[in-house]
Every structure is written in structure tokens, then in C-alpha cells.
Amino acid sequence: MQKSHLPDPKLDSQFYDGVPFKRLFAWVIDATLIFAICIGLVVITVGFGAFIFPLLAFVANIIYRIYCLTKWSATLGMRVLGIEIRNMQGDRIDQREASFHTGLYIFLTLTGLGIPASALAMLVTERGQGLHDLILGTTAINRPLD
């Protein structure tokens, strides 16, 4: 198993303080933004988008997450709350990692158990990692001051 270069949760606890709750609020912000994007697409398509709203929301969610995670290593909700995703090397994630992170998040969400299992994992793991984070070796941290 590869050694992690993420901040140590005992020595650098400031990187993890409050992160699980920030992730919850970031998720609410992101869900609201994705819903607003979908409503905008329904308007732009003169109502046609309403007939395919679930598909529209699914695709918008994937594009939104991959774009934001690739650009900032955080969704807009995460940016507002001052957190970002880091890989095992402690670096911001790239497009490949953002795609895997998003794909696994979506897959686990669709299984129905992914959200509760991830929420529980965030509360009991040292680094507050969700299920998809544990699988990929990523975690959310409080954004360091540059």
C-alpha cells in the first residue's frame, strides 16, 4: 500500500477541523447550483428539458463536478466553505482523479447506500474521508493559506 503524504490528522488537525460538516453544507450548495443550472437549461430549451429532467440533472451533475474538481480541486460549494480535495500525495487532484472521484461518488449515490455509508465514514475515519475517498485515497481538507 502506498504511503500517504496527506497532513497527519493528529499533528495537523487544523486541516481536518469541521470538514465533515463543511462537506455537508457544500453538498447542499452544490445541489442547489446544479438544480439552478438544470432549471436554466429547461428555460433555454423552451421546456423540452423538463421531459428529460432526470437525465439533464445526471449529466449536469457529472459535468459540474468534474469541471470544478479539475479546475480548483473543489466544487463551488467546497470553495465557499474553504475546503478542497487532495490525493494521497497531498496534491490537488487532476482531471483523471476528478473523473474517478466523480464517477465513484455518482455510482455510490445511485446504489442508495453510498450517501449514508460515506456520511458515517466521514464521522468515524481519522481524516473524515467518505467511502469514495477511502477507495481512491483522497480526502477533503481545510484549504491551506497560500
C-alpha positions in Angstrom: 0.0 0.0 0.0 1.3 3.5 -0.9 2.2 5.8 1.9 0.0 8.9 2.2 1.5 12.4 2.1 -1.6 14.0 3.4 -1.4 16.1 6.6 -1.3 14.0 9.7 -4.7 14.3 11.5 -3.0 14.3 14.9 -0.1 16.6 14.2 -2.0 18.9 11.7 -5.6 18.7 13.0 -6.4 22.2 11.7 -6.6 20.7 8.2 -9.5 18.4 9.3 -11.4 20.5 11.8 -15.0 20.7 10.9 -14.5 19.3 7.4 -17.3 16.6 7.5 -19.9 19.3 8.3 -18.4 21.7 5.8 -18.8 18.9 3.2 -22.5 18.5 4.1 -23.1 22.3 3.6 -21.0 22.3 0.4 -23.1 19.4 -0.9 -26.3 21.5 -0.3 -24.8 24.5 -2.1 -23.7 22.3 -5.0 -27.1 20.5 -5.2 -28.8 23.9 -5.3 -26.4 25.2 -8.0 -26.9 22.0 -10.1 -30.7 22.3 -9.8 -30.5 26.0 -10.9 -28.4 25.0 -13.9 -31.0 22.4 -14.8 -33.8 24.9 -14.5 -31.8 27.3 -16.7 -31.4 24.5 -19.3 -35.2 23.8 -19.2 -35.8 27.5 -19.9 -33.2 27.7 -22.7 -34.8 24.6 -24.3 -38.2 26.2 -24.1 -39.4 23.5 -21.8 -38.1 20.4 -23.6 -35.5 19.8 -20.9 -38.4 19.2 -18.4 -39.2 16.0 -20.3 -35.7 14.7 -19.7 -35.0 16.4 -16.4 -33.6 13.3 -14.6 -31.1 12.8 -17.4 -30.4 16.5 -17.6 -29.6 16.6 -13.8 -27.5 13.5 -14.0 -25.3 14.9 -16.9 -25.2 18.4 -15.3 -24.0 16.9 -12.0 -21.2 14.9 -13.7 -20.0 17.8 -15.8 -20.2 20.3 -12.9 -18.2 18.1 -10.5 -15.5 17.1 -13.0 -15.1 20.7 -14.2 -14.9 22.2 -10.7 -12.7 19.4 -9.2 -10.3 19.6 -12.2 -10.1 23.4 -12.0 -10.0 24.0 -8.3 -9.8 20.6 -6.6 -13.1 21.6 -5.1 -16.7 22.2 -6.1 -18.1 25.7 -5.8 -19.7 24.7 -2.5 -16.4 23.5 -1.2 -14.7 26.7 -2.3 -17.2 28.8 -0.4 -16.6 26.8 2.7 -12.8 26.8 2.3 -12.2 23.1 1.7 -10.6 21.1 -1.2 -9.9 17.6 -2.2 -6.3 16.3 -2.0 -4.8 13.0 -3.3 -2.5 10.6 -1.4 0.5 12.7 -2.4 -1.1 15.7 -0.8 -1.6 17.4 -4.1 -4.7 18.9 -5.7 -6.5 16.4 -7.9 -6.1 16.4 -11.7 -8.7 15.7 -14.4 -8.2 11.9 -14.3 -8.6 11.9 -10.5 -11.6 14.3 -10.6 -13.3 11.9 -13.1 -12.7 8.9 -10.9 -13.8 10.8 -7.8 -17.0 12.0 -9.6 -17.7 8.6 -11.1 -17.3 6.7 -7.9 -19.4 9.3 -6.0 -22.2 9.0 -8.6 -22.0 5.2 -8.5 -22.2 5.0 -4.7 -25.0 7.6 -4.7 -27.0 5.5 -7.2 -26.6 2.4 -5.0 -28.6 4.1 -2.3 -26.2 3.1 0.4 -23.4 5.4 -0.8 -24.5 8.6 0.9 -25.3 7.1 4.4 -22.1 4.9 4.3 -20.0 7.9 3.2 -21.5 10.1 5.9 -20.8 7.5 8.5 -17.2 7.0 7.2 -16.7 10.8 7.4 -17.7 10.8 11.0 -15.5 7.9 12.1 -12.3 8.0 10.0 -9.3 9.9 11.1 -9.3 12.2 8.1 -13.1 12.4 7.7 -13.0 10.5 4.4 -16.1 9.4 2.6 -16.4 6.0 1.1 -15.3 7.2 -2.3 -12.3 9.0 -0.7 -11.3 5.8 1.2 -11.3 3.8 -2.1 -9.4 6.4 -4.1 -7.0 7.6 -1.3 -8.3 11.2 -1.4 -9.6 13.4 1.3 -11.1 16.8 1.9 -9.0 19.3 3.9 -9.4 22.9 5.0 -7.7 24.8 2.2 -4.2 25.9 3.3 -3.4 29.5 3.1 -1.1 30.0 0.1 
